[in-house]
Amino acid sequence: MGFIFKPIRWVLGQIIIFIDWATRPKQVERAAEVQKEVDAQTGKMALYQFQQCPFCVKTRRQIRRLSLNIETRDARNDPNWNQELINDGGKYQVPCLKITSDDGSVEWLYESTEINQMLDKQFAV
């Protein structure tokens, strides 16, 4: 029975990706110096995600809208990111934002709504 759902999920995933591409949000513009500061902060962040996951799309759209340079890590297709998410983050759930502080401590933030709220609070213009 699973062999029937896999192609359906794939088609739906492609539709999600197309709609995301076709309706991309406009990026905010910041002064060069301000964007440089934002880039320094987001350089310590990484988003563990699946390309076709609707919740990951929601988070990637927020990242784009806020003009954030956050590395995306494919936790489905890259075994290294997959294991890091499980071993260090504690669970196999996406989206997950890894935030490394200046002191080296790491926070793993799950749930698209919580991630988006944090990003908005910290980086909204």
C-alpha positions as CSV (number, residue, x, y, z in Angstrom):
1,M,0.0,0.0,0.0
2,G,2.9,2.4,0.7
3,F,4.0,2.2,-2.9
4,I,0.8,4.0,-3.9
5,F,1.3,6.9,-1.5
6,K,5.0,7.5,-2.4
7,P,4.2,8.9,-5.9
8,I,1.3,10.9,-4.6
9,R,3.5,12.5,-1.9
10,W,6.2,13.2,-4.5
11,V,3.7,14.9,-6.8
12,L,2.3,17.0,-4.0
13,G,5.8,17.9,-2.9
14,Q,6.6,19.2,-6.4
15,I,3.4,21.3,-6.4
16,I,4.4,22.8,-3.0
17,I,7.9,23.6,-4.3
18,F,6.4,25.2,-7.5
19,I,3.9,27.3,-5.6
20,D,6.7,28.4,-3.2
21,W,8.8,29.5,-6.2
22,A,5.9,31.2,-8.0
23,T,4.8,33.2,-4.9
24,R,8.2,34.0,-3.3
25,P,7.9,36.9,-0.8
26,K,9.7,40.1,-1.5
27,Q,12.9,40.5,0.6
28,V,13.3,43.4,3.0
29,E,16.1,45.8,2.2
30,R,18.5,47.0,4.8
31,A,21.4,49.4,4.8
32,A,24.7,47.5,3.9
33,E,26.1,47.9,7.4
34,V,22.9,46.6,9.0
35,Q,22.8,43.7,6.6
36,K,26.4,42.9,7.5
37,E,25.5,42.7,11.2
38,V,22.5,40.5,10.4
39,D,24.7,38.2,8.3
40,A,27.1,37.9,11.2
41,Q,24.3,36.8,13.5
42,T,22.7,34.4,11.0
43,G,26.1,32.9,10.1
44,K,25.8,31.0,13.4
45,M,22.5,29.4,12.4
46,A,21.5,26.4,10.3
47,L,18.1,25.2,9.3
48,Y,17.6,21.4,9.1
49,Q,14.8,20.8,6.6
50,F,13.2,18.7,3.9
51,Q,12.8,20.4,0.5
52,Q,9.1,19.3,0.1
53,C,7.9,19.7,3.7
54,P,5.2,22.4,3.9
55,F,6.4,23.5,7.4
56,C,10.0,23.9,6.1
57,V,8.7,25.9,3.1
58,K,6.9,28.2,5.6
59,T,10.2,28.7,7.5
60,R,12.3,29.2,4.3
61,R,9.8,31.8,3.1
62,Q,10.2,33.7,6.4
63,I,14.0,33.5,6.0
64,R,13.8,34.9,2.5
65,R,11.3,37.6,3.5
66,L,13.6,38.8,6.2
67,S,16.7,38.6,3.9
68,L,18.5,36.2,6.2
69,N,21.5,34.2,5.2
70,I,20.9,31.0,7.1
71,E,22.4,27.8,5.8
72,T,19.9,25.1,4.9
73,R,20.8,21.5,5.6
74,D,18.9,18.7,3.9
75,A,18.2,16.3,6.7
76,R,16.4,13.8,4.5
77,N,19.0,13.3,1.8
78,D,22.3,14.0,3.6
79,P,23.2,11.3,6.1
80,N,25.6,13.6,8.0
81,W,22.9,16.3,8.6
82,N,20.4,13.6,9.4
83,Q,22.6,12.1,12.1
84,E,23.6,15.5,13.5
85,L,19.9,16.4,13.8
86,I,19.1,13.2,15.7
87,N,22.3,12.9,17.8
88,D,22.8,16.6,18.7
89,G,19.3,18.0,18.3
90,G,17.6,15.1,20.0
91,K,14.9,14.1,17.5
92,Y,14.3,13.6,13.8
93,Q,11.9,16.5,13.3
94,V,12.0,19.4,10.8
95,P,12.2,22.3,10.5
96,C,14.8,22.7,13.2
97,L,16.9,25.8,13.6
98,K,20.4,25.2,15.2
99,I,21.6,28.4,16.9
100,T,25.2,28.5,18.0
101,S,26.0,31.3,20.6
102,D,29.2,33.2,20.8
103,D,30.2,31.1,23.8
104,G,29.8,27.9,21.8
105,S,26.5,26.8,23.4
106,V,23.9,25.4,21.0
107,E,20.1,25.7,21.0
108,W,17.9,23.5,18.8
109,L,14.6,25.3,18.0
110,Y,11.8,23.1,16.6
111,E,8.4,24.0,15.1
112,S,8.0,26.4,12.2
113,T,5.8,28.8,14.1
114,E,8.3,29.2,17.0
115,I,11.2,29.5,14.6
116,N,9.4,32.2,12.5
117,Q,8.4,34.1,15.6
118,M,11.9,34.1,16.9
119,L,13.3,35.3,13.5
120,D,10.7,38.0,13.2
121,K,11.3,39.2,16.8
122,Q,15.1,39.3,16.2
123,F,15.3,40.5,12.6
124,A,12.1,42.2,11.5
125,V,12.7,45.7,10.1
